[in-house]
Amino acid sequence: MKRRHKKKIPLVSYLFIFPALILNLMFFVFPFLQSLLMSFYDWPVMGEKTFVFLDNYIKLFQDAQFWNSLLFTMKYAVFVTPCLFILAFILALLINGAFKGVNLFRSLYFAPVVISMTCCSMVWLWIYNDLYGVLNYLLQTMGIIQDPILWMNSAKTSLPAVIFMVTWKMAGFSMLIILAAFQSVDEQIYEAASVDGADKVKQFFRITLPIIKPHAALALILSVIGSVLAFEQFLIMTKGGPAQDTTTIVHYIYNTSFKYFKMGYGSAITMILLLVLSVLSYFENKVLKDPTK
Amino acid sequence: MKRVTRKTWMNTALAVIFFLPLYWTIVTSLKDKTEIYGTPPTLIPKHPTLANYIKIFTLDDGLYRGYLMNSFVITAITILLVVIVSVLAGYGFSKLQLRGKGFFMACILAAIMIPFQALLNPLYSIMSKLHLLNTIPSMVLIYATFQSPFCIYMMKNAFDMVPDSLLESAKLDGAGAFSVFSNICLPLTWSSAATIAVYAAYTTWNDYLIALVFANSNSIKTFNVGLTNLAIGQYGTDWGLLTSSSIIGLMPILILFVFLQKYFIKGMLSGALK
């Protein structure tokens, strides 16, 4: 019916997508291709670039600091994700329903999400301050600790401290995703279940949990992706230290490329980051596309 | 009528705990030095003062006033660019016949998958070739490139909801291509346009890494970068100053959130659920 001859598309139509395409080509497609190229070069910011083929990658596999930062980033992701998820789940349960103040509470839990990681890190750095921080004061007053804890002086205390801060900051985001799932459950299913004699606990495990599973998986994956890209919370709170113990992978790329100006080597590390991200993206798409699983 | 239930009380307790860190920062920023470092810490400032706020604005000949201005300017230009680019492209991808549409859309969607963190080095080398290093355009262009894919996607969905029959009848009435776009489609999608504007606002304002890499001179540094410089510099132990500047850094977005919550949440949720 609508079969037309090759209709000439007016040039003005292309003008609509032209700005977007130019941006995409110049600052996404082109850098994406170049990043692969760069990783095969010794590429200082100033001066001659030399083709070194796989040297950067060979160096990478022998670079203890690279492995440390990769492992540390994974460790961070593995610990922060369940903390975030559990708090988000509790929050979603608490604000699911109609009661006085529900909108206000939702906004309050969500507010830290919109604040920059930079400002949140500063806020908590003050709370964690060893001499004047309110946390040490409270713990000492309650008699839990004798001497003030130097929170940022070792990865043993700084990692949990940063995780606590990020959990506070980001829980509201996962909460929204889980809440959307809760609210997609048809009330009639519960009514039918209670008629059949299923109690609240049974309803939760048999009805609610299976239905929210895809949303929960999404919340988990998004928090893993966010954690893999962690940077400013550690830069600001621990400065990556002591002795680069808390340097994340993005932080290491930043140091290599923009502090020591080894752009080629930095690109090789970036390739590993890209690899990790594509695996995660694959899972994200799988979760998004198949809501029954 | 909503009732006050046990949930209200449980939420009240939790919300107070949630708000405490921010409250503590605000309170600290309003205290003088002796009170900040005195024990026991006070929950309400005894002699509230705005000295810490005045100090940050007058420090180093108003350096931080300049940083704040830069943040506002960069955010404003980025919002404008992102909205224009995304609304146009969203309309193009949704309503216009174009050759290679699928391929172009795929290129743009790929940029949602790959965050800018993974392309910092080539971006730096491209900006250096374009002689844009250390300029506001370098930052704005990168922000727009990495924010617009999601915004285009969102605008495309919004334009998809506008029925084609409406466009056809407008064309029969003699409306031109651009007039169909601006007079018929645009008014029906303004809520999505507002959502992407808000998305661009908080993403740009909150960014740290791009600003850190691409703005080196004081004349274009953003407030977030200035804030961390403050923390590692000679004022690193002046917590009155550090808390007041943190509050200044987070306030614009928080105020925006209070008034435009709906758009924040819509943007965040559709970003996650796609």
Interface residues (C-beta under 8 A of the other chain):
Chain A: K7 I9 P10 V12 S13 Y14 L15 F16 I17 P19 A20 L21 L23 N24 L25 M26 F27 F28 V29 F30 P31 F32 Q34 S35 M38 W43 V45 L91 L94 I95 G97 A98 F99 K100 G101 V102 L104 F105 S107 L108 Y109 F110 A111 P112 V113 V114 I115 S116 M117 T118 C119 C120 M122 V123 W124 L125 W126 I127 N129 L131 Y132 V134 Y137 T141 W168 F173 L176 I177 A180 L218 A219 L222 L229 F231 E232 L235 I236 K239 V250 I253 Y254 S257 F258 M263 G266 S267 T270 L273 L274 L277 S278 S281 L288
Chain B: K2 R3 V4 T5 K7 T8 M10 N11 T12 L14 A15 F18 F19 P21 L22 W24 T25 T28 I36 Y37 T39 P40 P41 I84 V85 S86 L88 A89 Y91 G92 F93 L96 Q97 L98 R99 F104 C107 I108 A110 A111 M113 I114 P115 Q117 A118 L119 L120 N121 P122 L123 Y124 S125 I126 S128 L141 I142 A144 T145 F146 S148 P149 I152 A177 F178 F181 Y202 W205 N206 D207 Y208 L209 L212 V213 N224 L227 T228 A231 I232 W239 L242 T243 S245 S246 G249 L250 I253 L254 L256 F257 V258 Q261 F264 I265 M268 L269 A272 L273 K274
